[in-house]
Amino acid sequence: MDVRRRPDGSAHVKFRLMPGSAFLRALRLAEIELLLDDDPRARQKETRQYDAFLMVVDRIGEAARSSST
């Protein structure tokens, strides 16, 4: 994983996922969920992939918060 800070304070993250990895499967399932919800944003592949990534990261964060209580 490569993380680079931008001047505006945001970060650019680049990483590789191994085929068949659990994270990659979770991303694909999140994309399918967005398509099944008939979200207009899901019609554009790049937007759908971004939204799916955020959905998976949010769910991981929620699971981590739940397990720490």
VEXDREN-2710 file (C-alpha; in Angstrom, 1 decimal):
% VEXDREN-2710
k/r/px/py/pz
1/MET/0.0/0.0/0.0
2/ASP/1.3/3.4/-0.9
3/VAL/-0.1/6.5/0.9
4/ARG/0.8/10.0/-0.2
5/ARG/-0.3/13.2/1.5
6/ARG/-1.6/16.0/-0.7
7/PRO/-1.0/19.7/0.1
8/ASP/-4.7/20.2/0.9
9/GLY/-4.4/17.6/3.7
10/SER/-6.2/14.8/1.9
11/ALA/-4.4/11.5/0.9
12/HIS/-4.0/9.4/-2.2
13/VAL/-3.9/5.7/-1.4
14/LYS/-2.9/3.1/-3.9
15/PHE/-2.9/-0.6/-3.2
16/ARG/-3.1/-4.0/-4.8
17/LEU/-5.7/-6.6/-4.0
18/MET/-5.0/-10.3/-4.6
19/PRO/-7.6/-12.0/-6.8
20/GLY/-10.1/-13.8/-4.7
21/SER/-9.2/-11.8/-1.5
22/ALA/-11.9/-11.3/1.1
23/PHE/-11.7/-7.5/0.6
24/LEU/-12.1/-7.8/-3.1
25/ARG/-15.1/-10.1/-2.7
26/ALA/-16.6/-7.5/-0.2
27/LEU/-16.1/-4.8/-2.8
28/ARG/-17.9/-6.8/-5.5
29/LEU/-20.8/-7.6/-3.2
30/ALA/-21.1/-4.0/-2.3
31/GLU/-21.3/-3.1/-6.0
32/ILE/-24.0/-5.7/-6.5
33/GLU/-25.9/-4.2/-3.6
34/LEU/-25.7/-0.8/-5.1
35/LEU/-27.0/-2.1/-8.4
36/LEU/-29.8/-4.0/-6.8
37/ASP/-30.9/-0.8/-4.9
38/ASP/-31.2/0.8/-8.4
39/ASP/-29.2/3.8/-7.2
40/PRO/-28.7/6.1/-10.3
41/ARG/-25.1/6.7/-9.2
42/ALA/-24.5/2.9/-9.6
43/ARG/-25.0/3.1/-13.3
44/GLN/-21.5/4.7/-13.7
45/LYS/-18.8/2.1/-13.1
46/GLU/-16.3/4.5/-11.5
47/THR/-18.8/6.0/-9.2
48/ARG/-20.2/2.6/-8.2
49/GLN/-16.7/1.3/-7.4
50/TYR/-16.0/4.4/-5.3
51/ASP/-19.3/4.1/-3.4
52/ALA/-18.7/0.4/-2.9
53/PHE/-15.2/1.1/-1.4
54/LEU/-16.6/3.6/1.0
55/MET/-19.4/1.3/2.0
56/VAL/-17.0/-1.6/2.8
57/VAL/-14.6/0.7/4.7
58/ASP/-17.6/2.1/6.7
59/ARG/-18.8/-1.4/7.5
60/ILE/-15.3/-2.5/8.6
61/GLY/-15.1/0.6/10.9
62/GLU/-18.6/-0.2/12.3
63/ALA/-17.6/-3.8/13.0
64/ALA/-14.4/-2.6/14.7
65/ARG/-16.3/-0.2/16.9
66/SER/-18.9/-2.9/17.8
67/SER/-16.2/-5.4/18.7
68/SER/-14.4/-3.0/21.0
69/THR/-17.4/-2.5/23.3
END
